[in-house]
Amino acid sequence: MSARNILVINCGSSSLKFALVNEAQATFPLQGLAERLGSPEAVVHWQLGDAKESLNLPGADHREILNHVLPLAQEAAGGQLDGIGHRVVHGGEHFTASSLIDANVLEGIRANAQLAPLHNPANLVGIEAAMALFPGLPQVSVFDTAFHQSMPEHAYRYAVPDFLYKEHGVRRYGFHGTSHRYVSKRAAEMMNLPVEDSSWLSAHLGNGCSTCAIVNGESRDTSMGLTPLEGLVMGTRSGDVDPNLHSHLARTLGWSIEQVDRMLNHDSGLKGLSGLSNDMRTLSEARQAGHPGATLAFEVFCYRLAKSLAGMACGLQKLDGLIFTGGIGENSAAVRERTLDHLKLLGFQLDGEANARCTRGVAGEIQVTGSPRVLVVPTNEERQIALDALALLDA
């Protein structure tokens, strides 16, 4: 049987990321990103083989973009497209694994939109557009939250009145599950350990950030909660703040819930602390030049990350290694070094040369002899989504 091809689609409210994954190829035959959808500046960029191209499509929506992507995907797949995998942010408690999309799955995604109002509706737009355009192709939804459904109740419950959980689903769900699952399996492979007998701390660090405790291939705890705002300092998200901050700002500044919500999600994190940027690369350069805001943002980011990893260790009985992944985790040797400076009580020590070497897609161990293991493992959520789709097609 020839190697199969899965088109992976990740829809945001005004963006659409796509990749063609061939099960036998390490690189993607086709990948691209459409941005600013619905605006006069809508544009799609893609790479087919070694060729990079862009096309301006003023006013284009998700369906129009998919109209352009399909022929590209069919060409890259040699006319043989076997299925489509969709990233869906919130599956609530209903979805504990990836699912073949049918009317019931669509209704479940719709029902969870209140838990992820910025994400699930956009995910649905992409799914419905793809189903209308490719009605004969099997389509699979892969949920960010599904991996964390193995958390024990003492890890996912909030200390709030019981009815809020039982009647309204107020609990910790966690996100980045596809990434944490992929890198923990990959780490076990790299170290020749059985996935079903391995324990990891995982730090997914990008514009969104989260940590996870993973035991025998299952999530035991994670830093994000009901929404992706809980936990670590992120690019523009605050992470943990005093829950009473909302009422404090309402009383002292007259802010509405919407104003506080926007500030915490879009104007905080690295951007808010530094007053400069949400991008760690920009902040690292500014920090080297002595910018006080960039220095503060870097220090708070690393300290809060270390605190979270130390807390996640409560979910483990043993530690086979700490994994760094995501754009910052894979590329910032300085973040890894400073974070582990705060975890000396756990015995972590980095090899400076190995740490500096593991950037730009280079994976490997970066600890000195005698230290608990520290790994840099590039994530590949698109490949994990494709693997889930293929597994469901086989089933």
GIMODA-V996975 format. One line per field, one symbol per residue. burial: + if it has 16 or more other ideal C-beta (glycine too) atoms within 10 Angstrom, else -. A space follows every 10 residues. Layout:
BEGIN
burial=???
END
This chain:
BEGIN
burial=---+++++++ ++--++++++ ++-----+++ +++++-+--- -+++-+++-- ------+--+ ++-+++-+++ -+++-++--- ++++++++++ ++-++--++- +---+--++- -++-++--++ -++++++-++ ---+----++ ++++++++++ +---++---- ----+---++ ++++++++++ ++++++++-+ ----+--+++ ++++++++++ +++++-++++ ++++++++++ +++++++++- -----+--+- ----+----+ --+++--+++ ++++-+++++ --++-++--- +-++++++-+ ++-++++++- -++-++--++ ++++++++++ ++++++-+++ -++--+-+++ +--++--+-- --+-+++--- ++++++++++ ++++++++++ -+---
END
